[in-house]
Amino acid sequence: MRVFIGVRLPDVIKEQLGAVQEEVKRASLKGSFTDPDNFHLTIRFIGEVNPEQKGAIEAALICCTADQVPFLVETDGWGYFLKKNKWIIWLGIKENGQLHQLYDQLNAELLVQATTVADEVAFIPHLTLGRGIVLSQEWETLSKVPLPSEQKIPVTALTLFESVRVNGKLVYRPIADFPFNGQTIQSASSKPTNP
């Protein structure tokens, strides 16, 4: 199974991201746009794992979240990664020490459990709106489109997600939630769930 660790988003934030995403669609010739049900904040991509590795990841998540306290992050401006002349366009997250501390602690716990190697990719928290995008206008034009005022996103748990295809559609299926100072909550695995 292909997995990653992230933060679920409230439905109201998903709706606001959908409106922002429409601006990207209008400025694009083509691209693969994130399904609103799949909007999330990635904390750590893992990749393919076997059942033993999955158990170790869950153990790391239990340790990482045991003493965490909830906090808020806020959205920021437009951002992008450029890959082979195609764009990955996202909405950024304001610099947040608690979020970076959580990321560092998670990486440390994953290494203790010997489930992963050190993350060699810089942690740039963001909410992906679309991938493989070919813009029909200059980036500077799109980046000047006004965004809603900063949205506050509660970070109260980490979720282990599985990336699967369901009837040809990419779905990020929650496997289990790990609430801060709480108990693990297993998600229904028989069908995709909307966080």
Long-range contacts (C-beta under 8 A, 24 or more apart in sequence): 1-48, 1-49, 1-54, 1-162, 1-164, 2-47, 2-48, 2-49, 2-162, 2-163, 2-164, 3-46, 3-47, 3-49, 3-54, 3-57, 3-160, 3-161, 3-162, 3-163, 3-175, 4-42, 4-44, 4-45, 4-46, 4-47, 4-160, 4-161, 4-163, 4-172, 5-42, 5-43, 5-44, 5-45, 5-46, 5-57, 5-61, 5-106, 5-158, 5-159, 5-160, 5-161, 6-40, 6-41, 6-42, 6-43, 6-158, 6-159, 6-161, 6-172, 7-40, 7-41, 7-43, 7-153, 7-155, 7-157, 7-158, 7-159, 8-40, 8-157, 8-159, 8-174, 8-177, 8-195, 9-39, 9-40, 9-41, 9-127, 9-153, 9-195, 10-153, 10-154, 13-39, 13-151, 13-153, 14-39, 16-148, 16-151, 17-91, 17-127, 17-129, 19-148, 20-91, 20-129, 20-147, 20-148, 21-129, 21-130, 23-142, 23-145, 24-89, 24-129, 24-130, 24-133, 24-142, 25-130, 27-135, 27-136, 27-137, 27-141, 27-142, 27-145, 28-130, 28-133, 28-134, 28-135, 28-136, 29-134, 29-135, 29-136, 30-132, 30-133, 30-134, 31-86, 31-87, 31-130, 31-131, 31-132, 31-133, 31-134, 32-130, 32-131, 32-132, 32-133, 33-129, 33-130, 34-128, 34-129, 34-130, 34-131, 35-169, 35-170, 35-171, 37-171, 37-172, 37-192, 37-194, 38-170, 38-171, 38-172, 39-127, 40-127, 40-159, 40-161, 40-172, 40-195, 41-73, 41-93, 41-125, 41-126, 41-127, 41-153, 41-155, 42-125, 42-128, 43-102, 43-103, 43-106, 43-158, 44-103, 44-106, 44-107, 44-110, 44-119, 45-121, 46-115, 46-116, 49-115, 53-115, 54-160, 54-175, 56-113, 56-114, 56-115, 57-110, 57-113, 57-115, 57-116, 57-160, 58-160, 58-176, 58-178, 58-184, 59-113, 60-106, 60-109, 60-110, 60-112, 60-113, 60-115, 61-106, 61-109, 61-158, 61-160, 61-176, 61-178, 61-184, 62-178, 62-184, 63-109, 63-112, 64-102, 64-105, 64-106, 64-109, 64-158, 64-178, 65-157, 65-158, 65-178, 65-179, 65-180, 65-181, 65-182, 66-181, 67-181, 68-102, 68-180, 68-181, 69-180, 69-181, 70-154, 70-155, 70-156, 70-180, 71-96, 71-98, 71-99, 71-154, 71-155, 72-152, 72-153, 72-154, 72-155, 73-99, 73-125, 73-152, 73-153, 73-155, 74-150, 74-151, 74-152, 74-153, 75-127, 75-147, 75-150, 75-151, 75-153, 76-150, 77-143, 77-147, 78-142, 78-143, 78-145, 78-147, 79-124, 79-126, 80-139, 85-134, 86-131, 86-132, 86-133, 86-134, 87-130, 87-132, 87-133, 87-134, 87-135, 87-139, 88-128, 88-130, 88-131, 88-132, 88-133, 89-128, 89-129, 89-130, 89-133, 89-142, 90-126, 90-127, 90-128, 90-129, 91-126, 91-127, 91-129, 91-147, 92-124, 92-125, 92-126, 92-127, 93-125, 93-126, 93-127, 93-153, 94-150, 96-125, 98-155, 99-125, 99-155, 102-155, 102-158, 106-158, 156-180, 157-182, 159-187, 159-195, 164-192, 166-192
